Amino acid sequence: QVQVVESGGGLAQAGGSLRLSCAASGSLPRFDYMGWYRQTPGAERDFVARMSSGGATRYADSVNGRFTISRDFSNHTAFLEMNNLQPEDTAIYFCQLNDNFHRKVYWGQGTQVTVSS
């Protein structure tokens, strides 16, 4: 069993910052990717950022230059530093962990981020 828990969401003003955390626990495999997605009501879950086990990063165009993903490999934790937040960043943010060897994907329960103008 793998448990994934996000934290750090909340309310921010436009131009402000928030830092999200994602902690994995349980019977942990080697995760190939740890990443972040976000979802607004009635919309699909969209990719935000991810980091590979080798440290390579990828970002959605909408957040590139404003958001930074990092990982603490030893503690199975991922972070998303979000700067210059905009109202369109308002969403529920989900952490995703990929175990390609076992073809499994794990999701957290999500954390709400609300940005006011």
N, C-alpha and C positions, 0 to 999 in steps of 0.2 A: 504494500500500500504506500502510495506517495501522497502527501498532503502539500498543497500549495496555498500560501496565505499572502495576500497583498495588504499593504498598509500605507498610510501617508497621504491619502486623498483628503480633499477638503475644499474650502472656498478660497479663492484668490481673486484679486483685482487684475484687470488687464495690465500687462506689463510686469506682473509679479512672477513669483517662482514657487514651485512645489517640488518635493522629492518623494518619489514612490519607492517602496521596498517590496521585494518578493522573496519569501523564504520557503524553501522546500525542506521537507522532513519525511522520515519514514525509511522504507527500504529503497534507497536511492540508487538508480543506475547511473551510468555516465551520460550526462545530458549533452547532446550535440549542440543544441541551441537553447538559450534562454532569451525570451523576448517579451514584448508588450504589444497588445492590441487594444483598440478602444471601440466602443459601440454607443450610439445614441438611439433613442426610442424609435422603433420602426425601421431601423437601418441595419445593414449587415455589419459584422465585426470587421474592422479595418486594421491592417498592419500598421504599427507605429515604428518599432525598432527591434533589433535583435543582435545578439552577440554569440559568436560561435565558441566552441571549446578552445579554439586557437586564438581567440581574441579579436577576430574580424568582426566589424560592425556594419550594419546596414540600417538606413533610415528611410521612412516615407518622405517624399518631397515636401510635404506640408509641415514637417517638423525639423527637417535638416537645418542645422545651424542654431537651433533653439533648444533641442532636447539632446541629452547625452545619456547613453546606456553604459552601465558598468557592471562588473560581476566580482563577487568574492568567491572564487572557486572553492576554497577550502571550507567555506561555510554554506555552500549551495545557496547563495543569495544573489539576487540581481537588483539593480537600482535604476531608476529613471529620473534624472535631473531635468526638470522642465523649467526653462527660463522664458522670459518675454511671453508669458501666456496670453492667449487671446480668447474671446468668447467662443470662437469656433472650436477650441480645444475642450470645451465642456463635453464630458462623456463619462461612461463607466470604463475604467481601465482594467484590463485583464492581463495577468501574467501567463505566459505559455512556456512549457518546457517540452523539448523534443528529445525522445529517445529513439533514434533512427534504427539502432540495432534490433530493438524489440518492436519497432513500428508502433510506438505509443506516443500519444500527446497528452499532456496533463495541463489542466487549467485551474486557476484560482477562482474564487467567488466574485472577484472584482472589487474595485474601490472607486467611489464617485469623486470626480473632479469637476468643480463648477467654477467658471471664470466669469466675473461680472464686468460689465463695461463701465 
